[in-house]
Amino acid sequence: MAAPDEKPTVRLVAHCRRCHGWLVSASSVSAGIGPTCAVRERAEQRAAARPLTLFEVAA
C-alpha cells in the first residue's frame, strides 16, 4: 500500500492518429503519431508523390 504522503504520477497520453494506439512519449504525444506510424506515413507520402511510369499505368 502506498504511503499517505505519496502523490500519484500524472502522465499525458494520447492516441495515435494513424493506428489509434497509446502514445506515451512526450515527442509522440506532441506530434500526434507514433514513431513506427510516422515512418510508414512518410513512406506512403513519398510513394504517392512519385510519378507513375508507363509500365505502372498499364498494370
N, C-alpha and C positions, 0 to 999 in steps of 0.2 A: 504494500500500500504506500502511496506517495505521502511524503511529509506535508504537513499543513501549510508550510511557508513556500512550497514549490509552486511556481506559476506554470500554466500549460504553455506549450510551444505552439505558436500560431504560424502557419505557413501558407503562402498564397499559391494556390494551384489553379490550373485551368485545363480545358480540353483542347486537344489539337484540332485545328480547323480542317485537317485532311482525314485523319483516322479516328478522331474523337477519343483518343487515348488520353490518359492523365499526363499533364506536363508539370514537372516538379522543379526543374532547373529554372533559375531566375531569368536566364537569357532566353530559354524556350518559352517561358510564360510571356515575356515581353514581346517576342516575335509572333507568338500565337501558333507556332508549329514546332514539332519536334525535329531533332537533327536528321533522323532517317527519312522522314516525310519531306523535309526540306531538300535533301539530295534528290529524291525521286521527283519532286516538283520541278526542280531546276532542269533535270534531265528531260522531262516532258516538255518544258518550255523550249529547250534547245531543239528538240526533235520537231516541234511544231513550227519553229522559225526557219528550219532548214528547207530550202526549196526542193520540190519533188523533181525527180528525173523522169525521162520519158519511160523508162522501164518500170518505175514505181507506179506511174499513172495507169499503164496498161494492165498491171496485175490487179 
